[in-house]
Amino acid sequence: MDKVMSVSLGEAKRKLGQLLQELHDNGGQYLIVADNQVKAVLLSVDSYNWMVERMEDLSDAAELLEAQLSNEPMMPFEEFKEDLHDLAVVAERRDEGVITFEELKRKLKKDDTLS
């Protein structure tokens, strides 16, 4: 984990640009202290992204564990793969034009797919 340093609120205000550059270059975290209390945390984008990813991983693990403990049925792997494929197809086609339901029916009737 990144090293944690503390800085007073006044110093953080005066040196904000320098602190940001240091976090960008070296990572780490700064605890911003005022009135002998930590009021905020300043951290690099990499540290923030790492923390968000870990929280998402832990949340997913907790949901899985909860489902297992409550004996909830889980989706079979093959069904999951099919759903994932369907989502990929939708993502690939997201820029295609949209047609109305009436237009779809006309096209299907024209092709003798719909009577």
Residue pairs with C-beta under 8 A, 6 or more apart in sequence:
2 27
2 28
2 29
2 43
2 44
2 47
3 27
3 28
3 29
4 28
4 29
4 30
4 31
5 28
5 29
5 30
5 31
6 30
6 31
6 32
6 33
6 38
7 15
7 19
7 30
7 31
7 32
7 33
8 32
8 33
8 34
9 32
9 33
9 34
9 39
12 19
12 30
12 32
12 42
19 30
19 42
20 42
22 28
23 29
23 30
23 42
23 43
23 44
23 47
24 44
24 45
27 44
27 46
27 47
28 43
28 44
28 47
29 41
29 42
29 43
29 44
29 47
30 41
30 42
30 43
31 38
31 40
31 41
32 38
32 39
32 40
32 41
32 42
33 39
43 51
64 74
66 72
67 74
68 74
75 83
99 107
105 114
108 114
109 115
